[in-house]
Structures are given as C-alpha cells and as structure tokens.
Amino acid sequence: MASVSSPPPGALARGLGFLWHPFKAVMDVIGLPFAFLQRRFGFGGMAVAFLAPNMLIFGTFVLLPMALNIVYSTTGGNELFLENRPFVGMAQYDALFTCGDYMKPQSCQQDGFWQGVHNTVVFVVVQVTMLVLASLATALVLNRKMRGRAFWRSVFFFPVLLSPVVVGLIWKWVLQRDGLLNAGLMELGFERVIWLADRQWAMVWAIFVSVWAHLGFYALILLAGLQAIPADLYEAAEMDGTSKFRAFRRITLPLLWPNMLVVIVLALIKAVQVFDEVYILTGGGPGTSTQFLVQYIYETGFASQIRNMGLASAASLVMGGVLVVLTMVQLGLSARKEKKEQDR
C-alpha cells in the first residue's frame, strides 16, 4: 500500500521555521531537570516534585508561624526572641479564663478580652444573619430578567474590589461629625448626629459597613447556585399551579443549600475575624463598644506600650479553636440534613 506523503510546508511555515528551533532548544534545556526527576522518582514522584516548592512556602509562612504561636502562648515576658522568654506553661490561658462572671467582662482578669468576645458575639450573630439574608435577596433579584442586569451585578460586586482600609475611610468620611450624612440631614432640617461617638450607633454602623463591603461576594456565590437550578423544575411547578413562595421554599432553598452553607461558613469565619474596616471606622470606640477580638489580640501583642505576645498568642489560639468547632458543627448539621433528605 502506497504511503501518503505529507504536503510540503508552505511559505509561512518555512518563514517561521527559524523561530521554532531556538524555542525547541530552550524547552529541551528546561526539560532536562524534569526528565531527570522522572527517571529518579518515577512518574508518580513528579507530583511531589511540583508540589514541593508550594509546600515549602506554605510551611514557612503558615505552618511555622502556627507552631511558633503555640510556643509563644506558653511563654511570658516582654521579649521578642524565644530564648529570652521564660516558660510559664498554661498561665496565659489561666489569665484569659479567670473570671468572676463570664457575662460581666469587668469581673474578669483580662476584661478587654471578654469585652472583645461579647462584642464579637453580638457582631457575628447580627452581621451574619443580615449578610446571608441580604445576599440571598440580592441574588434573587439579580437572577431575574431585567434591563441592565449586567450593570447592576457589577454595581453590587464593586465594594468587594475595595480594600478594607478604603472602605473604612469612605464611610468614616460619610459618618463623621461634619460628614456627608450629617450635611444631608441638616439640609432637611434635622439635627446633627455624632454617629461614631454613640455606643449603639457605632455598633450599628460597624455592622452595616461590613455587610455593605462583603455583600457582593456572597451574593455572587448564591447567584451561581441559582443559575445552576434547572428552569424545567420551575416550569413544571408553575404548570401544577404551585405558588411562587412554595416553589421558593420547596425547590430553590433545598437546591441552593450547598451554596448557602458555603456562604454561612465563610461569612462566619470572616465575621469572627473582623478588624480592618471597623478599626479604621471607629478605632474600637467609643470606649470599647466596637473593640472586637482581633483588635484585642493586635493591641495586646503589638500596639500596647507593654507588649504581651504570649497572652495575644493564647487569645488567637482560643479564637482559632472556636472557629474550628463552629465550622465542624455547621458541616455536621449540613451532613445530617443531607442524610435525612436522602432517606426520605
């Protein structure tokens, strides 16, 4: 059987031929170490070779600081280097949990820590609830067919692109004594309100600003979940005469639950770690009304005149442990709910 010969290269291919040979030579040189690794460790060992640089960076900048944080929490003194810090065992944790009444921060040895815990709990409960509901409502609206839908989606997502410092500065400019909001109120005949100097209003605005800054990200997650729900289900429900509210409760919410779980977990973790935009907005004030747990850790370990890095490390480990427990509880409840739905 006669062999079929390939057509001769065209003029363009011949003209670009001079570029191919240098490129091939460079790629051959780059491939030499990888060829050696494949001969030395086999094809399966190549994955380890590619992951090793990333794991080295991860271990250096994540795992090692975590280990050092644990060690620092068992030491005392004000020195930076471990060789100059005495071992105190669990004394830092004892100081954190020495309280007459955990519901009254003033009765605790570390009253700033427990005030931060109380403020953080209030912030997390209110902020996460409002954020999840607002994100769900926004995603439902943006999922509808309407004029300028792409524009409105970008508008709601825009605050996510701003850094937390910029968010805090923008809203501080709006809410300060002579800010934009008070100027508008005075034009309408109302009196000036010192928003950030009032304890209740400061917490309200801290929650509002945080929801405003992160709403677009979580709405985008829920919007992706809504778009993944087949339209045939809604058409079949409409043909059966199902009301929109019942279709939302029986179709949308169950199928959107995996995305909702992601939003709840991420929002919870972010809320417990709140610091930057609120710190810029209120500085933790007035008094300690908006001082949250991360600010206490920062000021105890770095910003105070007498830096207690051991106490700050212990507080951060307590916060990390609480986050792990809350995440595991949420994942466990989700797994149980999915199992019940499968058993039906």
C-alpha positions in Angstrom: 0.0 0.0 0.0 1.5 3.3 -1.0 2.3 5.7 1.8 0.6 9.0 1.9 3.3 11.7 2.0 2.6 14.9 3.9 2.3 18.1 1.9 5.3 20.3 1.7 5.4 23.1 4.2 4.0 26.4 3.0 5.9 29.7 2.7 4.6 30.9 6.1 5.7 27.7 7.8 9.2 27.9 6.2 9.4 31.6 7.2 8.6 30.8 10.9 10.9 27.8 11.0 13.8 29.9 12.3 11.7 30.7 15.4 10.9 27.1 16.2 14.5 25.8 16.6 15.6 28.3 19.3 12.3 27.7 21.1 12.8 23.9 21.0 16.4 24.3 22.2 15.2 26.3 25.2 12.4 23.9 26.1 14.8 21.0 25.8 17.1 22.7 28.3 14.2 23.4 30.7 13.0 19.8 30.4 16.4 18.3 31.4 15.8 18.5 35.2 12.2 17.2 34.8 13.4 14.3 32.8 16.0 13.5 35.5 13.3 13.7 38.2 11.1 11.4 36.2 13.9 8.9 35.8 14.8 9.2 39.5 11.4 9.2 41.2 9.1 7.8 38.5 6.0 9.3 37.0 4.2 9.3 40.4 7.0 11.2 42.1 6.7 14.1 39.6 3.6 15.3 41.6 5.7 15.6 44.7 8.4 17.5 42.8 5.9 20.0 41.5 4.2 20.4 44.9 7.4 20.7 46.9 8.1 24.4 46.3 4.5 25.3 47.2 4.6 23.2 50.3 7.9 24.8 51.3 6.4 28.3 51.0 3.2 27.1 52.8 5.2 25.5 55.6 7.4 28.6 56.0 4.8 31.2 56.1 1.8 29.3 57.5 2.7 26.1 59.4 5.8 27.5 61.1 4.1 30.7 62.4 1.3 28.5 63.7 3.8 26.3 65.6 5.6 29.4 66.9 2.2 30.9 68.0 1.6 27.8 70.1 5.1 28.0 71.7 4.7 31.7 72.4 1.4 31.1 74.2 3.3 29.0 76.8 5.9 31.8 77.5 5.9 35.1 79.4 7.7 38.3 79.5 8.0 41.2 77.0 11.0 40.0 75.0 10.7 39.1 71.3 13.0 36.2 71.0 12.1 32.8 72.5 15.4 32.3 74.2 14.7 35.4 76.3 11.1 34.4 77.2 10.5 32.2 80.3 8.3 29.2 80.1 5.1 29.7 82.0 3.0 26.7 80.9 -0.7 27.4 80.8 -0.5 30.7 82.8 -1.6 32.8 79.8 -4.7 30.7 79.3 -5.5 30.8 83.1 -5.3 34.6 82.9 -7.7 34.7 80.0 -10.3 32.5 81.7 -10.0 33.9 85.3 -13.5 35.5 85.7 -16.0 36.1 88.4 -18.8 36.1 85.9 -18.2 35.5 82.2 -21.2 37.6 81.3 -19.6 40.6 83.0 -16.3 41.4 81.4 -15.4 43.8 84.3 -15.2 40.9 86.7 -12.5 39.1 84.5 -8.8 39.5 84.9 -8.5 40.2 81.2 -11.6 42.3 80.9 -10.5 43.6 77.4 -10.5 40.0 76.1 -14.0 39.3 77.4 -15.3 42.6 76.2 -14.0 41.7 72.8 -15.7 38.3 73.0 -19.0 39.9 73.9 -18.8 42.5 71.1 -17.7 39.8 68.6 -20.6 37.5 69.5 -23.1 40.3 69.0 -21.5 41.3 65.8 -21.3 37.8 64.4 -24.9 36.9 65.2 -26.4 40.1 63.7 -23.9 40.6 60.8 -24.0 37.0 59.5 -27.8 36.9 59.7 -28.2 40.2 57.9 -25.5 39.3 55.4 -27.0 35.9 54.5 -30.5 37.4 54.1 -29.3 40.4 52.1 -27.1 38.2 49.9 -30.0 35.9 49.2 -32.4 38.7 48.4 -29.8 40.4 46.1 -29.0 37.1 44.3 -32.7 36.5 43.7 -33.2 40.0 42.3 -30.1 39.8 40.1 -31.1 36.4 38.8 -34.3 37.8 37.3 -34.5 39.0 33.7 -34.4 42.8 33.8 -32.9 45.7 31.9 -29.3 46.4 32.7 -28.8 43.2 34.7 -25.0 43.0 34.0 -24.6 46.6 35.1 -26.4 46.0 38.4 -24.4 42.9 39.1 -21.2 44.9 38.7 -22.5 47.6 41.0 -23.2 45.2 43.8 -19.9 43.5 43.4 -17.8 46.7 43.2 -17.4 47.2 47.0 -15.7 43.8 47.1 -12.9 45.2 45.0 -12.1 47.9 47.5 -9.5 47.3 50.3 -10.9 47.3 53.8 -8.9 50.4 54.6 -10.6 52.3 51.7 -14.0 51.0 52.9 -13.4 52.3 56.4 -12.1 55.7 55.2 -15.0 56.2 52.8 -17.6 55.5 55.5 -15.7 57.5 58.1 -15.9 60.4 55.8 -19.6 59.9 55.4 -20.4 59.4 59.1 -18.1 61.8 60.8 -19.4 64.9 62.6 -19.2 67.1 59.5 -19.6 64.3 57.1 -21.8 63.8 54.1 -24.7 62.1 56.0 -25.0 64.9 58.6 -24.8 67.5 55.9 -27.8 65.9 54.2 -29.7 65.7 57.5 -29.1 69.3 58.3 -30.2 70.3 54.8 -33.5 68.5 55.5 -33.9 70.4 58.9 -32.7 67.6 61.2 -30.1 68.0 63.9 -26.6 66.7 63.5 -25.9 63.2 64.9 -22.5 62.2 66.1 -22.8 58.6 64.7 -19.4 57.2 65.6 -19.4 58.7 69.1 -22.5 56.9 70.3 -22.1 53.4 71.5 -25.2 51.9 70.0 -24.9 53.8 66.7 -21.2 52.8 66.4 -22.1 49.1 66.5 -25.0 49.5 64.1 -22.8 51.3 61.6 -19.9 48.8 62.0 -22.4 46.0 61.1 -23.8 48.0 58.2 -20.4 48.8 56.7 -19.3 45.2 57.0 -22.4 43.9 55.3 -22.1 46.6 52.5 -18.5 45.7 51.9 -19.0 41.9 51.6 -22.5 41.6 50.2 -21.4 41.3 46.6 -19.1 38.4 47.1 -21.6 36.2 48.9 -24.4 37.3 46.5 -22.2 36.1 43.6 -21.9 32.6 45.2 -25.7 32.4 45.7 -26.3 33.7 42.2 -24.1 30.9 40.8 -26.2 28.4 42.7 -29.5 29.9 41.4 -28.3 29.7 37.8 -27.4 26.1 38.3 -31.0 25.2 39.2 -32.8 23.7 36.1 -35.5 26.0 34.8 -37.6 22.9 34.0 -38.4 22.5 37.7 -40.0 25.9 37.9 -41.9 25.4 34.7 -43.3 22.1 36.0 -44.2 23.7 39.3 -46.0 26.5 37.5 -47.9 24.1 35.4 -49.0 22.3 38.6 -50.3 25.6 40.0 -47.6 26.0 42.7 -47.3 29.4 44.2 -44.0 31.3 43.9 -43.4 31.2 47.6 -44.0 27.5 47.7 -41.7 26.9 44.7 -39.0 29.0 46.5 -39.4 27.0 49.7 -39.6 23.5 48.1 -37.3 24.0 45.1 -35.0 27.0 45.4 -33.9 26.6 49.1 -33.2 22.9 49.1 -31.2 23.1 45.8 -29.4 26.2 46.9 -28.5 24.8 50.3 -24.9 23.8 49.4 -24.2 27.3 48.3 -25.9 28.7 51.4 -23.7 26.5 53.6 -20.6 27.9 51.9 -21.8 31.4 52.4 -22.7 30.8 56.1 -19.3 29.2 56.9 -17.3 31.8 55.0 -19.3 34.7 56.5 -19.0 33.3 60.0 -15.2 32.9 59.7 -14.9 36.4 58.3 -17.2 37.9 60.9 -15.2 36.4 63.8 -12.0 37.8 62.3 -13.4 41.3 61.8 -10.8 44.0 62.3 -9.6 46.2 59.5 -12.6 48.2 58.2 -14.1 48.6 61.7 -10.7 49.6 63.2 -10.4 52.3 60.6 -14.0 53.4 61.1 -14.2 53.6 64.9 -10.8 52.6 66.3 -12.7 50.3 68.6 -14.6 53.1 70.2 -16.4 54.9 71.7 -14.7 53.3 74.7 -14.6 49.6 73.9 -18.1 49.3 72.3 -16.7 48.2 68.9 -13.4 46.6 70.1 -13.5 43.1 68.7 -11.4 40.0 69.5 -8.8 40.5 66.7 -8.3 44.1 67.8 -7.6 42.9 71.4 -5.1 40.4 70.0 -3.4 43.1 67.9 -3.2 45.7 70.6 -2.1 43.2 73.3 0.7 41.8 71.2 1.9 44.7 69.1 0.3 48.1 69.8 0.3 48.5 73.6 3.3 50.0 75.5 3.8 46.7 77.3 3.5 44.1 74.6 2.3 40.7 75.9 2.8 38.4 72.9 2.2 35.3 75.0 -1.2 36.5 76.0 -2.0 37.6 72.4 -0.9 34.2 71.1 -3.1 32.4 73.7 -6.1 34.5 72.7 -5.6 33.9 69.0 -5.4 30.1 69.6 -8.7 30.3 71.6 -10.3 32.2 68.7 -8.9 29.7 66.2 -10.3 26.8 68.2 -13.7 28.3 68.4 -13.7 28.8 64.6 -12.8 25.2 64.0 -15.5 24.0 66.4 -18.2 26.2 64.8 -17.2 25.1 61.3 -17.3 21.5 62.2 -20.7 21.9 63.9 -22.1 23.6 60.7 -20.7 20.9 58.5 -22.0 18.2 60.8 -25.5 19.7 60.7 -25.4 20.0 56.9 -24.3 16.4 56.6 -27.2 15.3 58.9 -29.7 17.3 56.9 -28.5 15.8 53.6 -28.7 12.3 55.0 -32.3 12.9 56.2 -33.2 14.2 52.7 -31.7 11.1 51.1 -33.6 8.8 53.5 -36.9 10.3 52.5 
